């Protein structure tokens, strides 16, 4: 049985909290007793989430933050420290789904994806780490993607950034593994039913999972101090097949058309 007191009174930062995985994770943490510092670009959505968090009797700090701006990220973390004196948990979740065929790829596509999906996570990690090191306590969860294990057609900008963030988190985890009191988990979901890929139709074998399922995986990763979590099971299977035979991994990606089919995009921004 999980320790029901593990999250009680903990101070948790969640980036990309306005929608999808971030929103579901913030609510899951609040239900388990954590206080929340939530950040994203959409203040109206954050305010709605904050009202829900308060119904669980939890304190909440709302901040409008562009994670590509290191000054904004640092200021946000400083606000959290000023209010609560510590950061116990960081869920670095903010992201943007940027894709293009290689033949049509621009440097701007890659730069934008790296800014949001790589540096956005790195800035948050670097901002909280000194505080956790002083206290010799803390847990950082990096939400990347199954794309960080197996790249798919059209996803080059997104894949490049997620691979980079996964590698960065892996090194941080190894360097902090000996008696530092700080733990790192990398949660890598497959397709998730969020606005970010609302216009993407996917094959049955990579059916979209709910943000709540990812939130449960995040909390379990913290409870069990898991270094890596890949969900759902078929994504895990594809990862292991690809490890033993990249050629077979490529074949299956092509066979099942794992990149999906795009409908015209919605007007709303895809960044959370």
N, C-alpha and C positions, 0 to 999 in steps of 0.2 A: 504493500500500500504506500502511495506517495505521502511524504511529510506535509500535512496540511498547514503547518505553521511556517514552512520554508519562506513563503513570500510575505508573510505578515509584517507590516510596518517597514518593508523594504522600500527604497527609493529607486524607481525605474525610469529610465529615459527610453522613449520610443520615437524614432524618426520615421518619417513617412506615415504618420499616424492618422491622417485625415480620412483614409479609406482602406479597403482591402485588408491585407495581412496586418498592417500596422494598427488599424482600428480594432480588429478582432483580438490582437495580442494585448493591446492596452486594456480592453474590457476584461479579458481573461485574467490579467494580472490584478486588476482592481477587485474582481470577484474573490481572488485569493488573498486580498488584504494589503496589496502594495499601494503606495502613493505614486502618482504618475506625473512625469514631465513629458508633454507631448508636443511634437514639432512637425510642421509641414508648411506648405505655402498657402493653403486655403484656411484662413482664420474662421470663416463661417462654419466650415465642417468641423474644425477643431473645437469650436465653442459648443456645437451640438454634442460632440463626443464627451467634452468635459462635463456637461450637464448629466450625461448618463453615468459617468464615473462617480460623480458626487452622490448618486442614488445608492451607491454601495458604501457610503460613509468615508470615502477616501479623499485625500487632498489632491489637488491637481494644479499644475502650472502649464499654461498655454503659451506657445511661442511661435510666431510666424518666422520660419527660417528657410532660406535657400541653402541647401547643403553643399552647393558648389562654391559657396563663399566662406572661406575659413574663418574670417572675422566674425560672421554671424554665428557660426557653429561654436566658436570659442566663447562668445558672449552668452549664448544660451546655456552652455555648461556652467559658466561662472554664475549665472542666475540660479541654477539648480543648487550649486554648492552654497551660495549665499542664503538660500531659503532653508535647506535641510542639512547642510554641513557635510554631505557625502553623496556619492552615487554608488548604489549597490549593484544595479543591473543596467546594462545598455543593450538595447535591441536596435542595431543599425540596419534599418530596413528600407530607407528611402531609395527609390529607383525609378527608372524610366525605360520603357521598352522601345529601343531604337533599332531598326532593322533595314537592310537594303541588300539587294543582289550585289555581288562583288563588282560586276560590270558597271553598276550605277553608284557605287559607293563613293562618298566624298570624304575628304579629311575632316570636314565639319561634322559629319555623322559620327566619326570615331572620337573626335575631340569632345563632342557633347556627351556621348555615352561614357567616356572616361571621367568627365567632370562630375556627372551625377552618380554613376554606378560604381566607380572606383574611388575617386577622391572624396565623394560624399560619405562613404563608409570610413575611409582612412582618417579624414578630419575628425569624425566623431570619436573614433578609437583613440587617436592621439590626444584628444582633448580630455577624455576621462581617465586615461591610463595613469598619469602622474598622481591623481587623487587616489586611485585604487592602490597604487604602489605604496603610497604613504601609509595607508590603512592596512595593507597586506590582505585585502579582501575585495572581492568583486567578481562579476561574471559578465562577459561580453558575448552576445550572440550576433553573428553576422549572417544576415539573410541574403544568400546569393541565389542560385538557381541550379537546376539539373543541367542547364546550359554551361555551367562551370565544370562539368564532367564530360559532356558530350555535345560538341557544337553541332548545330543544325543549319541547313541552308537558309540563307537570307538573314541569319541572326549574327553576322560577323561583328558589328559594333557592340552589341549586347554581350555576346560571348566573350569577346576580348576583355571587356571590363570585369565581367563576373569571374573569369579565370584569374585575372590579376588580383581581385579582392580575395578570392579563395586562397591564392598562394600567399598573399600578405598575411592573412589570418592564420594560415598554417605555420608560418615562421614565428609569428607572435606567440602562438600557442606553445610551440616547442621551447622558445626562450623563457617563457614564464612557467614552465611545467614543474620546476623544482622549488617547492616550499615558498612560493610567492603568495599563495592564497588567492590567486587570480586564475580564472578559468575562461577558456575560449571555446565556443561551439559554432560550427558552421552548419546552418540549416539550408538545404538545397531542395526546394520543391520543384516538381514538374509544372505543368500548366495549372494555373490557379484562376478561379472564376472571379476576376476583378475587372474594373473599368479599364485597366491598363491593356488588357487583351480582349475587350468586349467584342471587337470587330473580327476576332480570329476564330474561325471554325476549326476544330481539331478532330482527328480520327478517334474512333471509340477506344483504341488502345491507350491513348493519352488524354482521356477525358479529364476535363477540368475538375480539380478538387476545390473544396470550399476554403475560404480564408480561415475559418474556424478550425479546420483540420490542421492547417499550418501552425496556427496559434497553439494548439494542443501539443504539436511536435516541439515547438519552441520551449514551452514550459517543461516538457519532459526532458529536453536536452539540458535545461538548467538543473532540474532535480537529479538527474543521473550523471551530470557532468560529462555528457557525451561529446566527443570531439567533432563528430560529423553525423548528420542525419540527412538521408535522402528519402523523399516520399513523392508519390505513393510506391508500393512494391514494384510495379512494372518499371518505374524509373530506376530503381535500384538494380533490377535485373538487367536493364539495358546498359547500365554503368559497368557491371561485371562482365557482360558479354564483350563490351568495347575494350575493357582492360586486356582480356585474353586474345581478342581478335578485332582490331580496329576495322578491318575490311568487313567483317560480319556486322559490326556496329553501323557502318556506312550503308550496308545492304538493307538492314532493317529500317533505318531512317528513311531510305528511299522507298522501300516496299510499303511502309505504312503511311508515307507522306507526313512524317512527324512535324514538318514545318507548318502544316495546316494551310488554310485558305483564308484570305483576307477579304472582308467586306469593306465598303467605304468607311473610313474612320469617323468616329463621332466628333462633335465640336469641342468637347471637354479635353483639357490637357491630360496626358497620360502619366504625368509625374505625380507621385504621392509623397 
